[in-house]
Amino acid sequence: MRYLLSFALLLCGLQALAQNTIYSLAIGNWRSGSPVCITPVIETSEAMSKMKLAAQFREQYAELKDIADDNLDVLLFGTKDEADEKRASLQRSYTHRKLDVVLLDAPVRSE
């Protein structure tokens, strides 16, 4: 019984350390007038900071590598549906403002 109780307490402690799943996307060049780049939505966790996510997006997308920090925004969302709707809304908004919009595709993973 003692082992079962210890195991249950260990599981509860590990669950407290677990981070929730969140979703993120990045928008590049939205302040500079250059073509606006919008990344696909990715799944991540609350443990990732916006700076780490920005570095990850820059690493995955050549279009974002040379964008200054003040021209790259990382957005965070609680659900994938929220993130997908925001991506579509951003595309409509920038297109309506007569800006070129580049919707980036998910990077191809080589195995």
Buried (B, 14 or more C-beta within 10 A) or exposed (E): EEEEEEEEEEEEEEEEEEEEEBBBBBBBBBEEEBEBBBBBBBEBEEEBEBEEBBEBBBEBBEBBEEBEEEBBBBBBBEEBEBBBEBBEEBBEEBEEEEBEBBEBEEEEEEE
